[in-house]
Amino acid sequence: MNTSDKKATDPIDKLIFEDKLRAKQVFIDKDVDVLIVLFNNGNVLKLTLSDFPKLKKASKKKLENWKLIGGGIGVRWEDLDEDLSIKGFIKSAVLKNTLHNLRGSDEKVFS
């Protein structure tokens, strides 16, 4: 069986590997505890920086020293020895969004 013909069963994997969703840019503001990921399809994901322990503890200078890896399927902070995937970002955002919705909050993590 040729595994290259297999289709993703996980909807997030489908977005990444079949639909080619990639991070295009990352914006971080430590003062307001925000990490924003801009995707190649124009969508934006807003996350809380403090949800990522290594990033929360890092200096602004170290946070600014990031690069896209895997063609945009992940982000690397060399100074922090930290790699985060867009799959992880999406899962974190979906969980947080679901919890907010269940609590009745209007705050959204997707724009």
Secondary structure, 3 states (H helix, E strand, C coil): CCHHHCCCCCHHHHHHHHCCCCEEEEEEEHHHCEEEEEECCCCEEEEEHHHCHHHHHCCHHHHHCEEEECCCCEEEEHHHCEEEEHHHHHHHHHHHHHHHHHHCCCCCCEC
